């Protein structure tokens, strides 16, 4: 009986992990205008990393296959969220690049 409970909990944990979605970045922050050129570069790199991670979540992975087999609505949610995360990261990058230019950073 104990083994069955452990197996059930393990399967549930796998399903919950498969439902994990990428982080949607905040496109604009109140403190953006106070950033130095170096900080803007770092923020751009961070937004690029968020976009990269969101794109990776969209690919066929073991987690996504498990989600599709056991709970397909979770897969739809993941794909919807990845699109939102990618768009937010791209918008953040564009905003920061514009700010970098306006501050005459080089």
N, C-alpha and C positions, 0 to 999 in steps of 0.2 A: 504494500500500500504506500509506503514511504517513497519508494522508487517512482511510482506512478505520479505522486504529487510533485516530486522534484522534476520529472520529465515535463509535466504540465507547466510548471513555473518557468522552466527553461524555454519551452516553446512560446510562452507568453512574453518573456523577455525578448526573445528574438523578434517576435511580431512588433513589439513596441519600438525596438531599435530600428526595424525596417520602416516604421512610420516617421522616423526622425526626418525633419526637413531642414534645408539650409537657412541660415540666418538672413533676414532681410535688413539691410543696412539703412540707417537713417540718411536720407539723401542730403539734407542740409542741417547743419548744427548752428546754434546761436553763436558759438565761439569761432566759427570759420574765418571771419574777417580779422581775427586777432592772431591767426597762425603766421608763423615765419615761413619763409620760402622752404627751408629744410623740413619743417613740420608738414607743409602742404605736400611735398614729395612723399613723405612717409604715409600720409593719409591716402594719397593716390595709390601707392603700392598696396596698402591695406584693402582698399576697395577692389583693386585688381585681384587680390587673393580671394576675397569674398565671391567675386564673379567666377573665378576658376573653380572654387569649391562647389558652387551652385551648379555649374555645368557638369562637374563630376557626378553629382547626385542624379543627374538626368540620364546618365549612361546605364546600360544594363549591368547590374551588379547582382551578387548573390542575395543581398538584402532586398533589392527590387523584385527579383524573381520570387523570393519567399513571400513578399507582400502580395504579388500578383496571384500566387497560388492559394495562399491562405486568406487573404483579405484584400481583394482587388480595389475597393474604394480608397484604401490607403495609398495605393500606387497613383491613382488619379490626383489625390491631394498633394502628393509629393511633386508630381509634374507641374501642377498649377502653382505651387509655392516656388519651385525652381525658376519659373518664368518671372514671377514677381521679384525674386531675389536678384536675378540677372539684370532685370531692368533697373532696379534700385541702385545696384552697384555701378552700372553704366552711367546712370544719371549723376551719381555722386562723383564719378571720375570726370565727367564733363564739367560739372560745377567747379570742382577743384582746379581743373586745367584752366578754366576761364579766370579763376581767382589768381592763379599762378601768373598768368599773362598780365592781368590788370596790375599786379604788384611789381611788374617788370622783373620777375625772377629769371635767373638764368642757370 
